Amino acid sequence: MIDEWAQDRPRWEQIADVIRQRIADGTYPPRSRVPSVQQIVTETGVAVDTAQKVLANLREQGVIYTVRGLGSFVADRPQA
């Protein structure tokens, strides 16, 4: 997901940027699933709290929505 971390920005912001970019380029089209907390942890090596912050931030911005028990999905009209 990220080859090298920028030292001047929080990792959660960098991961959120990657997910936003994947939404913008169609890798994650509307209503498709985005990586789960566990997938983010596995792919990036960050802590669970950091991965949760990524998804919470994207949710607050209206980029994704979460369905309890199913996961997080790209909003129909992401605000990215």
Summary of the structure (lengths in Angstrom):
residues: 80
radius of gyration: 11.8
end to end distance: 18.5
largest distance: 35.1
contacts: 205
relative contact order: 0.21
helix: 44%
strand: 11%
